[in-house]
Amino acid sequence: MIRARRMQVTGRVQGVGYRAFVVEAARVEGLTGWVRNAPDGHVDVHAEGDAEALSRFEWRLWQGPPGARVDDVSTEDVLAESPDGFRIRS
C-alpha cells in the first residue's frame, strides 16, 4: 500500500548538500516526491512509497550527508500527490 509522508528536517541542513542527499536516498528506496529548502532554514520533504521504504528513508534523513547536523525530523502522514520521480523544488 502506497503511503505519503511530509517531513520537516531541522538543524544544519542547508548549504551542506542535504537536498541532493535526500534525492539519492529516495532513489535508493524507490520513492517519489520532492525536497525543498524553507526560508527559515529547515528542509521540507514529501515522500511516497511503501511503509517499509518510507521508514528506511526517514532513518536516512536523520543521518544526512557529511557536514550536516540533523536536530529533528518531524513526520506526518498526508494525502498522496502522485508525483513523477523525486526532485528538488525551489
VMD Tcl script that draws the C-alpha trace (Angstrom):
set ca {
  {0.00 0.00 0.00}
  {1.38 3.39 -1.01}
  {1.67 5.93 1.77}
  {2.60 9.61 1.73}
  {4.53 11.46 4.41}
  {5.59 15.04 4.89}
  {8.78 15.55 6.86}
  {10.37 18.68 8.25}
  {14.10 18.40 8.92}
  {15.76 20.92 11.20}
  {19.39 21.55 12.09}
  {22.29 22.48 9.83}
  {20.63 21.15 6.68}
  {21.05 23.96 4.15}
  {24.28 24.64 2.28}
  {25.65 21.16 3.01}
  {24.26 19.11 0.09}
  {21.30 17.85 2.08}
  {18.75 18.10 -0.74}
  {20.96 16.09 -3.13}
  {21.44 13.54 -0.34}
  {17.65 13.27 0.04}
  {17.15 12.76 -3.71}
  {19.68 9.91 -3.72}
  {18.18 8.32 -0.59}
  {14.74 8.43 -2.22}
  {16.13 6.86 -5.40}
  {17.69 4.00 -3.41}
  {14.35 3.36 -1.66}
  {12.25 3.69 -4.84}
  {10.24 6.64 -3.51}
  {8.62 9.53 -5.36}
  {8.21 13.08 -4.11}
  {10.19 16.25 -3.61}
  {12.52 18.16 -1.29}
  {12.94 21.92 -0.85}
  {14.70 24.44 1.37}
  {12.39 26.51 3.55}
  {13.05 30.22 4.17}
  {13.59 29.69 7.91}
  {16.46 27.20 7.38}
  {14.73 23.84 7.63}
  {14.16 21.37 4.77}
  {10.71 20.13 3.71}
  {10.35 16.64 2.25}
  {7.33 14.95 0.68}
  {7.81 11.24 0.01}
  {5.53 8.50 -1.27}
  {6.06 4.75 -1.33}
  {5.53 1.63 0.74}
  {5.68 1.86 4.52}
  {8.94 -0.07 4.93}
  {10.76 2.06 2.34}
  {9.47 5.23 3.99}
  {10.76 4.04 7.38}
  {14.22 3.34 5.96}
  {14.15 6.71 4.18}
  {13.28 8.53 7.39}
  {16.22 6.83 9.12}
  {18.48 8.08 6.31}
  {17.16 11.62 6.78}
  {18.42 11.50 10.38}
  {21.92 10.58 9.09}
  {22.33 13.29 6.45}
  {25.45 13.94 4.39}
  {28.85 14.88 5.85}
  {28.69 18.44 7.15}
  {25.00 18.25 8.08}
  {23.69 18.17 11.63}
  {20.12 16.94 11.95}
  {18.39 18.09 15.14}
  {14.90 16.80 14.38}
  {12.81 15.06 11.72}
  {9.10 15.62 12.31}
  {6.81 13.41 10.26}
  {3.12 13.43 9.43}
  {1.01 11.28 7.14}
  {-0.52 13.33 4.31}
  {-2.57 12.78 1.16}
  {-0.68 11.41 -1.81}
  {0.19 13.82 -4.62}
  {1.30 11.03 -7.00}
  {4.44 12.85 -8.16}
  {6.52 11.54 -11.04}
  {10.02 10.76 -9.75}
  {11.76 12.56 -6.91}
  {13.13 16.07 -7.42}
  {14.39 19.22 -5.80}
  {11.85 22.03 -5.71}
  {12.75 25.67 -5.34}
}
mol new
graphics top color blue
foreach p $ca { graphics top sphere $p radius 0.5 }
foreach p [lrange $ca 0 end-1] q [lrange $ca 1 end] { graphics top cylinder $p $q radius 0.2 }
display resetview
